[in-house]
Structure formats: C-alpha cells, structure tokens
Amino acid sequence: MGRSRWSDHAASPVESLEGAALLEGRKMKGILALAMVAAVASGTSAKAGTTLDAVKQRGELICGVSTGSAGFAVADKTGAYKGLDVDLCHAIAAAVLNAPDKVKYVPLTGQQRLTALQSGEIDILSRNTTWTLTREALSGLLFGPTIFYDGQGFIVPKKLGVKSAKELNGATVCVSPGTTTELNLADYARLNHITFKPVSIESLDEVESTFIAGRCDVYTNDATSLAGMRLTKAPNPDDYVILPERISKEPLSPAVRQGDDQWFDILRWTVFALVEAEEKGITAANVDQMQKSDDPEVKRLLGVTPGNGKALGLDEAWAARAIRAAGNYGEMFDRNLGKGSPLKLERGLNDLWSKGGLIYAPPLR
C-alpha cells in the first residue's frame, strides 16, 4: 500500500495496539491476583452472607462508579452524583437500608474498578462495565442483569471527511487502558488488516480532553459515552461525527464479589423489580396507590402478598422502597439517557421485551 494519510500525525509511544492490549491483559491478570491475595490476607474478602450485614452495620452502601460518564455517573458542582448507575445504587440502598441517600460513591478508573470490588473497598460496582466471561470466571466477580446494551464506536472530527472506521488505517486513537474497548480495537484492526497508533490514557476526563485538543485523530469508546462526550465536552458538537460502525457487544452490568449468594440475589432481583415495575405501570409517584391493585403479580412485587422479601433476607417492602427511590427502569432510562435527558437516546435494545427490546424480568414469586 502507499503512504498512509495519517503517517505525518504524531505517533503514540506504543505502535502495536495488539501488543499493548496483550501486555495490559497480563498486567491486569497480575494485579487481580495480587488483589485477591491481599483481600484474603487482610480478612476483607466477602464470605457468604456478610455483605448485607456489613452494609447494615455501617449504615451506608459503598458504590463504585465512573470518574465521569454522561448518563451513567456524573458529579455536579456540589459533588452529588447523577446517572443510571447512580440510580441503581439509590434503589439498592432503599431496599436494604430504607435510606436511598445513604450511599458513598467511589469514582474508579477502568484499571481500578475490578480490584476495588475484589478487595472489599466497595460493596457493588455500578460503573458502565461490560460483562465478559473472563471478568466473571477469572476475577472472582458475579455480574447482575444487564442494565444497558451498548456497542463500541468511533468519533472523529468532521473536517477529516472520514465516513467509515475502515478508512482509519494508520490513525492515532485515544483509548482507555485496561478495558474491553482496548481489546475490541485490537480485534477490529486485525480483522480488517489495518493498523492503529494507540494513545492510552487512564483517566476518562483526560482521554476525552486529549481527543478534543486534537492530539489524536480518533476516539473510541461505547457509543453512548461518545455521544455524551460530544454533547458535554466539545466546544461545538456539530464539529464531530460518530462513525456508523459498532464493533462489539457491550452489555453494561453491575457486579458484586463471588461467594456471597445473598448479596448477589439482592442485586439481581432489585434490578428485576425495577424492570417488572415498568411492565406493570408502577412508578415512583404511584407506587403507594398501586399497592391496592388486584393484580396478583403487583401484590407480590410490592410486598402486599408476602414471600419475596423473606426469600432475600429483607422485609416485604424492599421492592416498593426501591421503586419509590429510583422509579421504574423506564423512568431511570428516560431521566438519564432518554427523552428527558440532554442525550435523548432512543430506547432501542434497551426497551422492554414486549416492545422489541431486550429488557426482561423473570417472575418475582
């Protein structure tokens, strides 16, 4: 092939993306192993049934969240967090503590997040994290239900005139290390016989600022993150284009440590309760009124008919409190990502199964 259109651009110190991704994978494996050893040695490793007790004794839920991702977790000027991941933490705190605001948020980078959960620094990881086989099987974690189905994309300055990611051979790409994003980029480059020059930056704010400053040609991340960055960080959002390719499946899911089945059940069924609430038309505003419903499924969900709470080791009003605190799943989506948010994303795959989406709750009984 001839000279690349990108060859005059400043190159990253790492020329081989695949090599960098493999090296990062080895580093992460070592870090995760050390974290597990440290956790066991210090006695912080969760044993069966201890996380709920620890949260109740502390009177506070500790949630690991993003350092800043529009629609998922962003701190305002007062330090208060808002977003889909944040709402889930409020719902769980309401379910187990009857106190939705008793949440401590710990901002974590992509490289910090898994070890923070393994070591017991946080009770739950609610941080737009992709559920993968190796993260679950090798890292000692359990992923709850997917709360957002995403896919990795690319954003470029409109002035480059690029219409497809396949035109990016030789381009420098801003990417966060220690993420599936980095590995997906390596796979895409190999599959399409093209080469990227990665600019690996750990901090999400810094990697976005680096792209906006023009120090790399392309930025790759989940498509929702790209849309949020363009809206909130770009001086003129219309100067940037998100390319049409989606090169991965990114089921974003909360996670807890393995070895505590009760805590995992509480996470999983709180998510399902919020989904079931949308199916049944139960909202934050009408949850008390809906307790008078004649629908047997609504009665079980809201604790009028007992059983679900006892099964989880909670009182029977746990789900009603979670819904009252965060709203149903549809309310959470619309407020943070959909029509009621600056992002105004379509529901798409994140609509209920009955409306053509993938969001589905098993029977709560």
Salt bridges, closest charged atoms under 4 A:
ASP8 OD1 - ARG3 NH2 2.31
GLU18 OE2 - ARG190 NH2 3.04
GLU24 OE1 - LYS27 NZ 3.55
ASP87 OD2 - ARG335 NH2 2.69
ASP123 OD2 - ARG58 NH1 2.72
ASP187 OD1 - ARG190 NH1 3.06
ASP205 OD1 - LYS233 NZ 3.24
GLU208 OE1 - LYS233 NZ 2.52
ASP217 OD1 - HIS9 NE2 2.87
ASP265 OD1 - ARG268 NH2 3.20
GLU278 OE2 - ARG347 NH1 3.08
ASP288 OD1 - ARG324 NH2 2.63
ASP295 OD2 - LYS280 NZ 3.07
GLU297 OE1 - LYS280 NZ 2.58
ASP315 OD1 - ARG321 NH1 2.91
ASP351 OD1 - ARG347 NH2 3.61
